[in-house]
Structure formats: C-alpha cells, structure tokens
C-alpha cells in the first residue's frame, strides 16, 4: 500500500498513489510527523480555502502562547519578519489593504499589455536553446523568463538580477515540512540580503520614481494608501518568489509529463490551439504547489472529526487535483480536458493574484518551443528536487533535432 511520506524519494517521485490511498481512507487524517491534519479531497480543499475560521496567520488574533504555539527561534527572525508582512501570510484587514494596492499592477488590461514583451523574451530564450542544439530547459528557458518578467515589473535593473533566483530558492526552502537548520540558515541569510537590496532600491525610487511597481507602491503610500516599508519589501519578495516559482516548476513538470505521454505531445504539436487547455491540464496533472497550510482560528468539524483551535491543516492540492469525484480518469493526461476545476492557483481571498500573468508566460514559452523547437526531446531522465511542498525538477536536459 502506498504510504504518505514526504521525505521518501519513492513518494516524491510519484506521490499520487499515496494520495489515492489517503482519499480512500477518509476525508481528514492526523499526520504525527508534522503535527498537521491532512485533507486530500477536492471538495474539502476547495471549501476550506474559503473558510474564514481558518487563517494563513493567527497573530492578528492571538499571541503564540494564547494559540498554544511556540514562537520561532530568535535566529530565524529575519525570515519571519520578511514572510509575515507579505499578503500571502496576512489576513484582513491588512491583507485586503495590500492586495488592493498590488492588484492595480495585475489588472487584465495591464497583464494583456505584457503579452508582446513576454512572447519576445520567450522567443529569444528558445532561439538560444535551438542555436546550442539543446541544453537544460530549466535554466535556459523556464527560469529566466518569469524572473525577467517580474523583475521588469518591479523595476529591478538587469545588472542586479543574478541573485534573485538563488535568494528566492533559499527563502522557499522554509516552506517545506520541518525544514532542517541548514535550510533555515540559508533562508535567513537570503532574507537579510534580499531585504537590504530592496531597501536601497526603494530609497532610490523615492528620489527618482520610474514606471514600475515599486514606484507605484511608493506613490500610493504618499497618496494615503499606507504601506510600511517592511510591507513594501515583503510584497516585492513575495511577488518575485510567487511570480516565478510556480511558473518555473509548472514549465519543467509539464514538459516532463509531455515527454512521458508522447501521444499527447504529438497531438499538441499537430494542433497549437490546444495550448490553453494543455496548460490547465499540465498544472492539474503534476501540481507545482502540492500542499497549502492554514491555521485553525476557531474549531471546525470535517466528516465528524473536530479539529481544535490552534491546529494546522495541510490541504493537499496534488491530491485534490487527482480526485476521481471531480476529474474523469484523473491519472491520465488529457490535453483536451474540458472540465478542469484544478486548484493549483488556490482559491478564496488568497487566490493567486498573478495567475493571469503565469498563464501568459506558460503559453508564451510553450508556443515558442512548439514553433521553434518542434523536435524537442528528452536526453536524460531528470533528477527530482528533494522537496515535497514545492514540486519540481533539478533540471530537464533536452536536445533540439
């Protein structure tokens, strides 16, 4: 029987059989190693993402002691200061205030205007891959595209962009389950360096505003829509991390899935109008974000089980996206799937603000690869990252025939 074990390489290689076993066993399961309640069914995950008795934080209502939790170690403070002031880990009214300001940069019109820039950049990256006869799809196309787009939106100069991806990767290490101390130390160091860099950049933008998101946030602040400097820094880091991490992993997970399903890849190569439904299906099929956590602010009941205040719920996105109660033949990759209510972008007030931009980036890179590298093929089996929460590959070696 498949076992849920987020540290087992066999589970990480293919967690979906273990999810099926969890779903068969019931709607909620206490998992001792992380002290969390696992929720594997689509209907429950979807409902809990909208449940106001749960929260991404509890500190707007309780102290650590009142909530029965231990405060994080003092040496981790720079990471938590950075993380806890971003809108992903805030609840209303702070979440509402920050999201309202940031959403001005992600209106459908603004995102639509980015399409030509994204398409041009994707084309240039794929052309480089073709000229070299192949390479690593991860480092040559999947990473540089969304990093450049979000850095451009934020107004981060090109010369300053090299450390962005390493900083982001180190910070995101803390989102894994029970991260070890060396991972925490890297996240703290990256939090300090990234924050220091942004503090200087914000000071420069105050003196010389530009046509970028950081300047826009400063202007909004000056007009009375208050954002503290820490909120501004945390927002920029969140936008960079969330603005590329999922897109990078969706790209490589998606192409690896296509290489393993050659009949689906052949159908896509024959009909590029499948790109929009292919993107949705690939995000469902091998979900970049496998788990999303919520704190129980007021006790709730799931299927007769009372989950007390102070507990933590782990919603299994990867399992929900393979729930046969919602998806016909969920273990099959079907790029023509019509009904596809996957929850890879979350739901409720924390629905991914950058989802429209992510879809544009994924479509641009896929179109460029299909048109400019029609013979793209896998040259070696990839190594999977030893992560569970953020699911991705260490690289994807490809050849361009």
Buried (B, 14 or more C-beta within 10 A) or exposed (E): EBEBBBEEEEBBEEBBBBBBBBBEEBBBBEBEEBEBBBBBBBEBBBBBBEBEBBBBBBBBBBEEEEBEBEEBEEEBEBBBBBBBBBBBBBBEEBBEBBBEBBEEBBEEEBBEEBBEBBBEBBBBBBEEBBEEEBBBBBBBBBBBBBBBBBBBBBBBEEEEBEEBBEBBBBBBBBBBBEBEEEBBBBBBBBBBBBBEBBEEBBEBBBEEBEEBBBBBBBEBBEEEBEBEBBBBBBBBBBBBBBBBBBBBBBBBBBBBBBBEBEEBBEBBBEEEEBBEBBBBBBBBBBBBBBBBBBBBBEEBEBEEEEBEBBBBBBBBBBBBBBBEEBBEEBEEBBBEBEEBEBBBBBBBBBEBBBBBBBBBBBBBBBBBBBEBBEEBBBEEEBEBBEBBBBBBBEBBBBBBE
